[in-house]
Every structure is written in C-alpha cells, then in structure tokens.
Amino acid sequence: MKLLHQINLAFALMLIMVLSVTAVVIHFVLLDHFIGTQRKDMQTMGAELTAKLESAAAQSIPFEMTQLPVSGVIATPMAEVEAIIRDPQGNLVASTPISSTSAVQFNSVTTAQPLNMNHSEATGEFLRNDMFLTEVSVVPQGTLTLITPIAKIKAIEQALLGRLLLIFGAGAMMMLILSLFITKKFIKPLMLLQEELKKAKQRQFSSVQRVAASGELGSVADSVYEMAGELDRYNHAQKQFFQNASHELKSPLMSISGYAEGIRDGVFEGDDVRKGLDIIMSESSRMKNIVTEMTLLAKLDSEDDIFKATAVNLKELVEEAIERMNPVLVKKGLFVHPTYMQHDALIVYADRDKLLQALLNIVSNGARHASKHIYIQAGIEQGRVVLNVADDGEGIAEDLLPNLFHRFVKGKNGESGLGLAISRAIVERCGGLITAANREEGGAVISLGFPPYRGRLI
C-alpha cells in the first residue's frame, strides 16, 4: 500500500476512534445533565404544588373542588411528569399529567407519548430507581408524588445526541477531505524524491534533479541532490582513474616488453644489452612505485585499521621531514626556512607515519618546482593548527588548481600524479583539510589545517 493511502487510512481510523469515544462521553454527560435538570425541576414543582395544596387546606376549600395547577402556573419540567396524591392511608386520591413546552418540542422529534400511568403502577410497586425519577412531598391531603420515566429523558437525550452526531459526521467529512488535500501536498515531494532516488539507483546520477520541498524533507531532498552530484563526480573520477592508471602502467610495460624482446632476439649487443637491462630495472621500479601508491590510496579509502592515530608534535614531524629530504635539497641547491609559532601548541591527532609520508610528498613537490627557497611555516590560526609549505618557483597552472589533488593529475616535472592525492587522503583521515594556491610574490603554497589536539585518550 502506498504511503499516501496508509496515512489517509490511519487518519480516518483515528478520526473514527476519536469521534466514537467523544460520542460515548457526550451521551453520558448529556444523560446525566438532563436527569439532574429534571430532578431539580421536579423538586421545584413539588415545592410549588405543596404550597398550593397547603394554601387550599388552610382556606378550608373542599379537596374535591381543588384543581391541580397546570402548565404555566408552576415551573415547567423537561419531560412530562405524573402528579399522584394519596391520602394518609395510602389510597389513590387523584393523578394528573403535567406537560411542559420543552417536552412538546422534543416529542415532535422523538414521538414520545404521555405517561398515562394506570392505578396499579401508581401504587409504587414498580417505581424502580433505574426506571423512574420520583419526588415525594408531604401535603395536608396526604402525600404528593411526582413521577417521570427515565425512558422519556433518554428519548430527549438521544434526539439531541442524534443531531450532534450529524454535525460531527459533517465535520468529520470536511476534515477527511481537507486531510486528503494536505497529505497529498506533503507526500508529493516525497514521491518526487522517490523518482529521483530511482535514477540514482540506476546510476543516472547526472539526471537527478533537486526536489523543491520545505522543512526536514527539503533538507533530505538537498542531501540527495548533493549526494547524486558527489556520486556523479566519483563515478567520473573512477573512470578517469582507470584510464590514467592503464596509461601510466602501459608506458613502463611497453618499455620493459620491448627491451626484453630485443635482448632475447639478439637485437641489442654489448653495452646496449646493459643499457636495456638498466631501463627494464628503472621502469620496473617506476611501475612498482605506481602500484604501491595505488594500493595505499585504496587502503586509505576503504580500510580503518590501517590508520593508527596518536598525539603528534608537528614541529618534530617537520624537522624529520626536512632531515629526510636533505640529500635532495643539497643536490638541487635549495634552502629550507622553517618557522614555528606557538610551537608548544602544535599538537595534532594523527597517524604519525602516514602524516610524515604526506608531508614528504608535499615538500618533495615543492623541491621539484622551487628555484632556491622552500618556506615551511607552522602555527595556530583561528583555533586550528595550520602548516604552510611554500616555494619560490613558477607556481601552479590555473587549469590544474581545481584538480591538483586528484589522482594522476600531474604538472610540469610531475612523476606519477599520485603523491598529492595520497597527501590529501591522509590529511582528511586526520580530520584536516588541504588546499593549494599561488603566492602573490611568486610560487605556490600548499596549506594543511588540523583541529588542535584536545587530550583525547589513545
């Protein structure tokens, strides 16, 4: 069953349950109210009738000449009341029904009939509390008993309840129609989002559209759209990765294969054989490095246990990287200028060996492009530990900047195009961010930003 139908069905069932409970409560409240009102009316009527009969007795008016008061003279009850007078010996003297305007109005709906209680019923043998309301008063002529059947009151209450139920039913229908409209309006973005997710399931990431919605659903729709964009870029990067990887591996394999076949077939002789073997060894080493770096990248992306984080002093790490790069720096005649600000606070939470490898890749990249100087600056900026590695070379081509940290993206004098991609993967696994830019005074700068170490347990 569709979600739209499920919500509408659930709302309808809830509405029916609420209205049913409400109707039952109203039924008992109305019945209790009407019985209480009728009882008060009968008490008032008994008091007035008693006063009239006492007045007649005081004036020595013969009882047979006394007429019981009719409607309008005394308080009018809700339902018909039977007035019964008995003498002191309990014999029935007189009985008469007293009607009310209210009773006449409801009788037109409920078809209630007058009491017409016979004399045997009037003796009181059948006046059960659950069937009749009674009010007994002592009068000079004997006793005055007022009787109203509860069935009459129930008939009036049920007539009023029926009208209320009709109103409730009409209101429920209006609420149901309104809920159908509102539910459809709210569910429509979800249905559209479902269609966009089907596109993503079919790997049609570029065709996923943003769904206009508000509130939490709008946030989900935006997340789905952004996720589709990321998946599209990742899918494109994967295809490009395999193309570049095949190209990078194809070149050394062709060299190895060509020289190996030439040596086997005797094409190369003397010193050419040795040169061919040196090229085979060089290309094999190059291919091994590419495969090693590709394997490391794959592990950084997928394996958690490869990353062992500890508290790392960034100043010590920079000094170790400079020491390891020293032979290359001396050979190229380059000078390194490290600067540390607040060096006591330069502590980050990272895998020391992996972060050292990332730093070596960045410094090595700077050494390939620097003219004479490499500047390394570490400090605290806006609550983050920042490390900048700059050079005084020609800078980074503007078309390379957006994709500099992607795999197999190589600039001038680049090697495999995986070094900076590995550095980015390591820095991001440390919770940091790596960026690149060109300096105004010339050359390029690569910046690493990390959250400061907060004394987490290792």
N, C-alpha and C positions, 0 to 999 in steps of 0.2 A: 504494500500500500504506500502511495506517495506521502511525503511528509505533509503536504498541504491538506490532504484528506485526513491524515492522522490528527493533525492539530484541530481541524474543524470538528471531527468526531469527538475528540477529548473535550473540547469546549462545550459541545452540545450535551454530552453526558454530564459534565459538571454543572451546566445550567439547569438541566432537568433535576439533578440531585438537590441543588440549592433551592429551587422553586418548590420541590416536593417537601423538603424539610420546613421551608417557610410557610407553606400552606397548612401543614400539620400544626405548627406553632400558632399561626393565626387562628386556626379552628378552635384550639383550646383556649386561647386568650379571649376570643370573641364570646365563646360559650360561657366562660367564667364571668366575663364582664356583663353579659346580658342577664345571667342568673342573679348576680349581685344587684344589678339595677332593678330587676323585677322584685327582688326581695325587699329592697328599700321602698319601692313604690307600694308594695303590699303593706309594709309597716305604716307608711303614711296614710294609706287608705283605711287601715284598721283603726288608726287613731281618730280619723275624721268620722268614720261610721260610729265608733264608740261614743264620741262626743254627741253626735246627733241623737243616738238612741237614749243616752243618759238625759239629754235635754227633753226628749219626748216623755220619758218616765217621770222627770221632775215636774212636768206640766200636767201629769195625770192624764195624758192622752191615751185612750184605749189602744192597746197594741194592734188590734186588727185594723185600726184606722191609720197606723203608721206605714208610710211608704219608704222603702229603702231608697236612698239617693241614687240618682242615675248619673251617666257620664256628663261631665261639665260641672257638676256640683262639687265633686271631690277630685282628688288627684287622679289622673288617668294613667293606668299601668301600661306596660309594653304589650303584654298579651292579655287575653280575656281572663277574668277572674270570676270564680263562683263564690258568692257570699252565702253562707249557711248559718241559720240561727237555731239553736237548740234551747229548750227550757232547762231548768236546773236538774230535771230528771233525765236529761239526755234525749228527749223526744224531739224529732224534727218539727220545727215551727214554721220556717219559711226558707226558701232558697231562690236566688235570682242571679243571672249573669250580669256582670258589669263590663261593658265593652270600652274600648279606647280607640282614639283616632289612629294611633300608631298601629294597633292590631289590624284595623280595617285596611290600612295601606299595605301591610305585608301580606294580608290574606289574598289580595289581588294577585300576588305572585305565587304564594305557597299553597293556595287553595285550602287553607286551614278552616276547620269547621268549629262552630260554637261548642262549648263544653257539653251541654245537655246531659249533665250527670244525673243518674237516677237516684232514688232514695236509698237503695241498699248501698251504693257506692258512697253516698254522703254520710253513712254511719261511721265511716273512718276505718273500716276493716281492711280496705285496700289502699289506704293512703301511705304507700311506701315512700321512704325518703328519696329513693333513686328514681321515682316516677312522678312525684308531685312536690310542689312548693306549698307549704301551709303557713298560715299566720293566725294564731288563736288569741282572742281578746275576751275579757270578762265584761259583760254588759248587764244592766238591771234585768233584762228579759231572760238571761241565761249566759250562753257563750256565743260569740261570733267567730266563725271560722272562714278564712279566705283561702281558696284553693286554686292553684294554677298547674296544669300538667307541664312537666319539663319538656315533653314532646313538642308542645306549642313553641316554647322558646328555641328548641333545636331547629324547628322549621324556619323560624325567623333568621337564626344564625346561618343556616345553610343557604338561605336565599341570598343573604349578603355576601357570604363566602363565595357563592357561585359567581356573583358579579365581579368580586375581586379576582377570582381565577381567570375570568375572561380578560380582565385588564392585564393580569400577569402574563397570560398567553400571548396577547398582542405585543406586550413589551418584550417578551422572550423572542418572538419572531423578528422584531426590529433589531434586537441585539444580535441575533444569529446572522441576519443579513449584513449588518454592519461588521461583524467579526469576519465574515467571508471576504468582504472587501478589504479590510485591514490586513488579514492574514495573507491574502494574495499579494498585497502590496509589499509586505515584508518578505514573503517567500520568493518573490520573483527574482530579486538579486541573487538569492541562494541558488535558484535554478540556473540562472545565467552563469554563476560561478561554477556550477557542476559541469556545464558545457565547456567552459574554459579548461577545467581540470581534465576532461576527456581529451582535449587537444594535447595537453602536457603528457598524458598517459601514452598517447600515440607518437610522442617525441616531436610534435609540431610546435616547438617552443616559440618560434618566431611569429606564429599566427595567434598567440594568446593575447587577448585584449584586456584592458583594465575595465573592471565592472564598477559602475557608479553605485555606491551604497554609503550609508552613514553609520556612525557608531562602531561597535566592535566588528560587525560584519564588513564595514568599509575597511577597517584595519586588516582583516583577513584577506579581503579582495586585493588590497595593495600588496600584501605579503606574497600572495600567489602570483601576481603580475611580476613583482621583482624577482621571485624565485624562478619563474619561467625565463626571465631575461638572463639570470645567472646561469641557468642550465643551458640556455642557448649559447652563451659565451663559452661555457665549459665544453659543450659539445664541439663548438668550432675550434677551441684550443686543443681538444683531444685529437681531432682530425689533423690539425696543423702540426701537432706534436709527432704523430706517427709519420707524417710526410717528412718533417725535418729530421726525425730520427733515422728514417730509412736513407735519407740523403747523406746525413753525417756518417752513417755506418757504411754506406755504399762506396764512398771515396776511398777509405783505407782498405776495404776488402778488394776493390779493383786493383789497387797498387800491390797488395800482397799477392793476389792471384796472378797478376801479370808478371811480376818478378820471379815468383815461384815457378811458373811455367817456362819462363825464359832460361832460368838456371837448369831446370830439368831437361829442356830440349837442347842445351848447349849454345844458346844464343849469346849468353854472356860468358866471357873468358877472362882469366887473370884478375886484375883489380876490379873489373866490372862485376864479377861474382860477389866480391866482398861488399862493394857499394850496394848491390842489390839486396844482400842479406841485411846490411845496416838499415836500408829503407823498410824491409819487411819487419825488422825488430821495432823500428820507430813507429810505423803505422799500427803494429800490434799493440804497442804501449798506448798509443793515442786511442785506439778502439777500446782498450781495456779501461782507460780513464772515463771514456764516454759511458760505457756500460755501468761502471761503478757509480758514477754520478746519477745516472738514470735510476739505478736501483735505490740509491739513497733518497732521491726525491720521492719515489714510490713508497718507501717505508715511512718517510716523514708525513706523507699524506694519509696513510692508512693504519700504521701501527702505533699504539700508545706506549708499549713497553720499551720502545727504542729511545724514549726521551726520559732522562733522569734529572729532574730539576733539583738544584741546591742554591744556597746563597752564594753569589759570585761577586767578587770585587772587580769592578770594571777597570779600575786603574791598573791592577795587576794583569788583567787579561790583555790590555792594550800593550803593556810593556813586553809581555811574552810574544805577542804577535809581531811587534817590531823586531824583537831579537830573532825570531824565525825568518823574517823577511830580510834580515840584514845582508846576507850574501847577494841577493838580487839587487838590493838598494845600492850596495857598494859597486857592483858590476856596472850598473847604469848611471852611477854618479848622482844619486838622488839623496836629498836631505829630508829627514822627518822631524817635524816640530810638534811634539805632544804638549797639550795644555790641559790642566785639571783644575776645576773649580769645585770647592766643597768636596774634596776627594774622600773625606770620611763618610759621605752620604752616597757615594757612587756604588751602591749595592743593589743588584737585581736578582730576581729569582728565575734561574735558567739552568739548562744543561751546559755545564762549563765547556766540555769538549766540542759540542755542536756549535755553541756560540763562538768559540775560538775559530772553528772552521769557517763560520760565516764572516768573521772579522778578517781572516786571512784572505778570503775571496775578495772582499771589498778593497783591502789595502793592495792586493795584487792587481786588481783592476785599475786602481789609481796609479800604481807603478808603471803600468803599460802606457798610460796616457800623459803622465806628468812630464814637464820639461826639466825642472830642477827640484821642486819642493812638493812635499806632501804635508798637509796640516791636519792634525788629529786633536779635536777639542771635546772634552767631556765635562758635563756639569748638570745642574738642575734648572729646568725651565718650566714654569707653570705647574710645579708639582710632579714633573716627570723627569726621569733620568735620560738625558739626551747625549748621543755620541755622533759627532760630525767628522767625516773623513773627506777632505777636500784636496784638490790638486791644482796645479797651475798650467794644465795642458790646454788643448783646443776646445774642451767642453764636449757636451753630448749633442748629437744632431737632434733638431727639434722633432723630426718624424719618429725618432727612436724613443723619446722620453715617455710617451704613454705606455709603451710595451717593453720598457727596458728590463723589467723583472720577469718577463715571460720566458718560457723555455725556448732554447735555440735562437734567441734574439741576440745577434752579435753586431757590435760596432766595429770600427776600424781597429785592427790588431787583435780582435777578439779570438778566443780559442773555440771552445765547444758551444758557448752560449748557454751553459747551464750553471755557471758559478753564481751569478746574481740571483737566479731563480732558486738555487739552494739556499742562499743567504736569506731571501725573503721568507721561504718556508720555515727556516729555523727561527728567525726573529718573530714571526707570527705565532709559532708554537710557544714562544716565551711570553706571549701576551703583548708583544710590542708591535711597532709599525715602522716600516722602512720606506723612504721616499728619496727621489733624486731630483736635482735641479742644476741649472747653470749659474755660476757666480758672476756678479756684475764686473768684477775685476779680471775675469777670465778663468777658465777651467770649470770643473764640475764638483759638486758636493753631494755626498750620499749621507742621509741623516737616519739615525736609528733612535727611536723613542720607546722607553720602557716604563711600566709602573714601578714605583720605588718598592723596595723590599720592606714588608711590614712585620717581619719577625715570625713568619709562618713556620710551623713545625716541619721538619724534614723527615 
